[in-house]
Amino acid sequence: MNEIEDYLASQENTFIENLKEFCRFPSVSTDPAFKSGIEGAVQFLVSRLRQAGFPVVDVVETGGHPAIVAEWCEAPGAPTILVYGHYDVQPPDPLDKWASPPFEPAIRDGKLYARGVSDDKGPLMIPILVSEAFSKKRGRLPINLKMIIEGEEESGSPHFEPTVARLKDRLAADLVVSADGAMWRADLPSVTVASRGLVALDVELVGSGKDLHSGRHGGSAPNSIQALVRMLATLHTDNGDIAVPGFHDGVSPHDPLIIDAIRAAAFDPRQYYDSIGAGGPNPLPTGEDLLHRQWLRPTLEFNGIHSGYAGRGTKTVIPSVASAKITCRLIAGQDPSHVVSSIKAHLEAVKPSGYRLSVTSHGPGSRAFSLDPDLPALKVAEGVLEELMGRTPLRVAMGATIPIGSVFQTHLGTGTIFFSFSTSDEDYHAPNEHFRLSSFRTGLIAWARLFERLGGSRS
């Protein structure tokens, strides 16, 4: 491997300039005003993949922003690895909070600052550059390699699953490795082996055919706010646990090594509540309990509630309609549609007579992702991280939702390893997003060793 790693080290300045060029494209997927940035990022990646040595590079129409599929499958008998990443980024707002313009990359204190550099342009560039190293020094890869790079991850990936389903034969692989994701801390190597699913729904309660005068009708007419608030309160117990019958149906056991990671993380509850500007309960829960709740338990959260008059001053009205927005984070084994049905059945059961209830979900939702803890490639990845970072990596879960794990499992029958070198403190989705150049260097070596070992050290 010396010739590969030596090449990567010798090209570091060039590679950083490549990454800067990539980050200059304002590839914001959610805002049509950035269409040219999307197009520029796609053209950049097509050119860079071909330069790296991929003989097949195609732009694939999805019904939204295009995806890029690249293939380099010239290693008979070697496993086929599919690498996932995304080229789109979050909007840069608020612009006045940035220390340097978000699409003019700047290096400060060993960190590269730019929108999208940590999520996901820096981590995505790494396997492309590693492929180039093998091409330049050996003329071939030790594995069969495919890549799918989408352009809508930051806007909910509305066309990603249908695209994977349509291309499932072309994307067939023995393993998926994601360049997207993040490590828990910069000083603590970790591998994400689970992430929560998501389902979103709207609840609407109607008590009368129109808003009513609170003097003329007060005390006799149904009040939708009062009824809905009482109904919503029954969804949780007094200590915040979910009290909906059937909500937890199908829950699967989690990887026991995640419990070890929770203990090793030494999560500080006081620091956590201070960081979010909250006092926290008294007494404070333990750090382990907080991580259990964030990683391993489902949630039912109220995201918004609307009814009646909320402007300045007073309007003496009894509102006819009250509504709430709810999202649920799900854990392995839960079916999003069953969760919605359980919530609806519970609300119907506690609804006062004389009211009409409707519950509408936003799409089918996403199932939780959970990786087989005995997957051989997982141990290979963990070995590489321990070798380079000097500590045994933790197997961690993610409270957020990354749908790709369940998408690839459903349509390709393949597990996904998250092998990203971003860390959770790099302000992605916020002003002053950055990526440590030390992580960029480590990631290059790590991906090179991962390819080599997954290929069985073919030389």
N, C-alpha and C positions, 0 to 999 in steps of 0.2 A: 504493500500500500504506500510505501514511501514516495514513489513517483507521483501518485495521485495527490497525496497531501502536500508534497512540495509544490506541485503546480498550483494548488488552491492558495497556498501561502504567497506564492510569487505573483499571483494575479489579484491580490486583495484590493489594491487601489483601483484597478480597472473595474472590479466587481462592485465596489462602492459607487463608482461613477455610474455604472449600469443601473444600480438601485435608485440613485438620485434621478436618473432620466425617467425611470418607471414612475416614480412618485410625482413627477411634474405634471402627469396627466390627471386632471380633476375628474376621475371616473366615479362620480357620485351616481348611484343607480336609481335613487328614489326621485330625483328632480330632472325633468326633461331638459331643463336649461343646460345641463352638463352633457348633452349627447355627444358633443365633439370630444370630450374627455374620455368617454366610453370607447368611442371609435379609435382614438389615439392609443389607449391602453391595449386594445385588441391587436392593432397593427404592430405595436411594440413587442407583444408576446409572441405573435406569429414569427416575426423576424428573429427574436432571441432564441426561440425553440429550434428553429432551423439552423441557426448559427451553432447551437449546442450539439447538433448532430442528429436530431430526430428526422428520420426520412419521411414521416407522414405527419403533417400538421394541417388540420382542417378547422375552419370556422363553421360552427353548427348553429343554425337558426333554432330558436326555442319558442318563439311567440312573444318573447320580450327581448332583453339584451342577449346577445349571442354568447354561446359557450365555445371554448376551444378544446379540441380533442387532438392529442398527439400520441403517436405510437412509435416505439422502437423495440421491435420483437424479433430479434435475430440471435437468440441464445437457446438453441434446442436443448430441452431437458431441464432448463432452469425455470424457477417459478416466475409467474407473471404478477407484477405489482402495479396497482393502480394508485396514482398519487392524485389527491384532491387539493384544490386551492381556489381562491376567488380573487378577481382583479378589481372588484368594485369597492368603494369606500363610503364611509359615513359623510354626511354634509359637514362642512368645516365650522359652521356657526357655533358660538359667537366669535366673529373674527377679531374683535377687539381684545380678546383674552389670549391671543397667540403672541408669543415673544418674537416670532418671525413668521412671515407669510406661510400658510399651510401647504401651498403647492410650490414653494421655493425651498427645497431641502437645505437644511443647515446643520452642521456638526458643532456641538457644544459639549464639552466635558465627556468625550467618548461616546456620545449618543447622537444618532441621526434623527432630526426632528422633521416631520412632515405628516400630513394627513394620510393614513393608510399604511405607513411604513411598518408598523407593528401588526396591523390587522388589515390585510394579510400579505402586503407586497414584499416585505423583507423575508418572512418565512417562506413564501412561495418561490422567490428567486433562488433560494438555497438548493433545492433538488435540481433545478434547471442548470445551475452553474456546476453542480457536482456531475451531472450528466456530461457537460462539456469537458470536464477534467478527464473522465474515462475516455471520451472520444479522442481528445488530443494525445493522451499518453498511451492508450491501448488500442484505440480504434473500435472499441466495442464495450458493451456493458456486461456486468456479471449476471444480470437478470434480464427478463423481458419487462419493459417498462411502458406503461400507458399513463397519460395524464388527462384529467378533465378539470378545466378551470372555468368556473361560472362567473357571471356578471351581475347576479341579483341577490347574493347572500345577505347584503346589508339592507335589503328591502323585502325580506321574508322568503326568498327563493321560490316565488310562485310557479315558475316553470321548470324547476330543477327535477322534481320527482318524475313528471311525465317525460322529461328528456332522458333520464336514466332508464326508465321503463322501455322507451322506444329504442334505445341504443344498448340494451342489456347484453346482446350477443357480442357487440363490438367491445364493450367495456368489461367483459368477463375477465376475472382475475382470481388469483389465489389469496390475495390480501389487499386491503386498501390501507394506505398510509396518508393521513391528513396533515398537510402543512398548515392548516388552520387550527386555532386553539391557543392555549397558553399554559405555561407552567405556573405553579402556585406562588413561588418566590424565586428571585434570581439566585439566591444562595441555597436553594433546596430543590434538587431535581425531582421532577414528578412526571407521571404519565396519567393522563385522563382515561379512565376506563368506564365511566358512566356519566350520562348527562340526563337531565330531566326533560320530559316531554311537555307539551303545551296544548291547551285548548282554551279558546276565548268565547264568551257568550254575553248576550244582552238579555236582561230581564226587564220586562215592562208590565206594570200593574195598572189597570184601568178601573176607577171607581164610579165615574159618572160620565155622562155624554159631553160635558163641557165644564170649564172652570166656573165656580159658584161664589157668590158673595158670602164672606165669612160671617156677616151679621145676620143676613136673612136665613142662611142655611146651617150656620154653625151649631154643632151638637146633634144634628139629625142626618146630615149628608155624609157619605163616606169620604174619608180623607186618605188619598193614595200615599202621601208621604208617611203618615203615621203607620199605615198598614204595612207598607213595604219595609220600613225600618225594623219593625217588629219581626217580620218574616226573615229578613237577612240576619238578624241577631241569632236566630235559631240554627244557622249553618255551622256555628262554632260553639264549643263548650266555653265555660268561663276562663279556662286557662289557654284558650286559643286552638285547641285540637278540633279537627273537622268532625262534625257530628251528623253527617249525611249518611243514612243507611245505604250500603252498596257502593259507596265512593271508593273504598279500598279493595274492592273485589279484584282478584287476579294478581295481587302484588307478589313479586318474586323475591327470593332471598338475594341479598347483595354479596359482593365479593368481601370475605372477611378481612382481607388485607386493607380495605378502605378504613376499617375501624382502627387498625394500626396507624394509618396515616393521620387520622383525626387526633389520635393521642400524640403523635410525633410533631404535629403542626404547632403545638403550644399556642393556640389561638387565644388572644387576650380580649376578653369580653368588654372590659372598660375602654380599651383603645378602640374597639369596634364601635361602641355607642358614641364615643366622642367624635369619631371620624364621620359619622352620619348626622352629627348635631342633635343627638337624642340623649335624654337622661338615662333611659333604660329602666327596667323594673327594679324593685327592691324586695328581696335581695336579687343581685345579678345572677343570671344563669351561668353555668360554667362554659368555658370555651368549647369543650367537647359537645355539650348540648347544643350550642349554637350551630356548630358544623354539622351535627346530626340533622338539624332542622333544615339547613341550607342544602345539604347534599343528598340526604337519604329519605326524606319525608316529602310527601306531596303537599301542595298548598292550595288554598282557595282564597284569593285576594280580591278585595273590592278596589277597582281602579278609578271609579267615578260614579257619581250619583247626580241625577238631575230631576227637578220637578218645580213647578210653580214659578215664583218670582225671586230672582237673586240679585236684582239691581239695587241702586242706592235708594234709601228711603223705605217706604212701606207700601205694599199693595195688599189689601185685605181680601185674599182669595183662598178658596179651597181648591187645590189643583185636581183636575180630573185624572191626570196620568203622572206616574212616577216611574223612573227607570234607573237601572244600575248596570254598570259594566263590570264583569268578573273575568279574571283569568285564573286558570289552575295549572300549576306545574305538576307533572306526573312522574311517577317512578316506574321502574321496569315491571311489566305485567299488566299495567292499567290500560284499558281501552278508552280512548278519548270520547267516543260516542256513548259508551256506557256511563262514563262520568257525567256527561251532560244530561243523560236520561235520569240518573240518580238525583242530580240537583233539581231537575224539573219536578220529579215525583215528590221530593221532599217539600218543595215550595208549594206544590198543589195541596199537599196534606196539611200544611199549616196556614194556608190562605184563608182569611176570613170569608164568610159567605157574602155574596153580593159583589165580589170583585172578579175581574177577568185577568188572567195571567197568560203571558206569552214568553217563551224562552227560545232564543235564536242563537245558534252557534255560528262562528265565523270560520267557515270551511271545516274540513274533517279533523283538524288538529294534527299534532305530531306525537307519536309514541316516544317513550323514553328509550334511551340507548344504554345497553349494558354489554360489555365485552366479556367473552368467555375467559375466565381467569386462568385457564390452562392452555390458552392459545400459545403454541411454541414461539411464534414470532414476537409475542409480547415479552417473553424472557430474553430474546435476542436484543430487542430495543432497550430493555432495562439494563442489560449488560453493557451496552455501548455507553449509556448515560453514566453508569457507575464508573466506568473506566475513565471517562473524560472529566467528570465533575467531582470525583472523589468521594461520593456518598451514594449509598443505595437509594435509588429513586422511590418515592412514595407513589402508591396507586391511589389516585384521588378521584373524586366525583366532581361534577360541575352542577351548580344550581341552575344555571341558565340552560337554554335549549339550543342544541345544534342538530338539526334534523338529519344530517347526512348519514349518521351511523345507522339509524333505522331504515333510511332509504336504501342504502347499499345492502343491508341485511335482507330486506324484503325482496329486492329485485335482482341482486347478484348472489345472494346467499353467502355473503362474505363479511367477515369481521373487519373493523376499522381501528387502527392504532393512531392516536393523536401524537404527532412527533413535531410539535412546534417549539420554537425557541423564543417566542414572545413570553413576557411575564405579565402578571395581572396588574402591575403598578405602572405600566407604560402609557397610561392615559389614552388608550384607544377609545373612540367614541367621544372624546373630550378635547378641549384645546391643548396644544402642546404635546400631541402624540409623539412618541419617540421609540426608537429601537436601539438597544445597546449594541455597539459594534463588537464588543467581546462576545455577545451571544451569537452575532452573525458569524464570527470566526469559529466558535465552537460548533455551531450548527452545520457549517460546511464539512468539518471533519466527521461529525456524527453521522450525517447522511451518507457520506462516502463509506464509512465503516458498516453502516446498516445495509447498504446495497451489496457490499462485498460479502457480508455474512449471510444475508438472505439468499444469496446466490451460491452459498456453499464454498466460499473462498475460491471461486473459479479464477484461474489466472491464465 
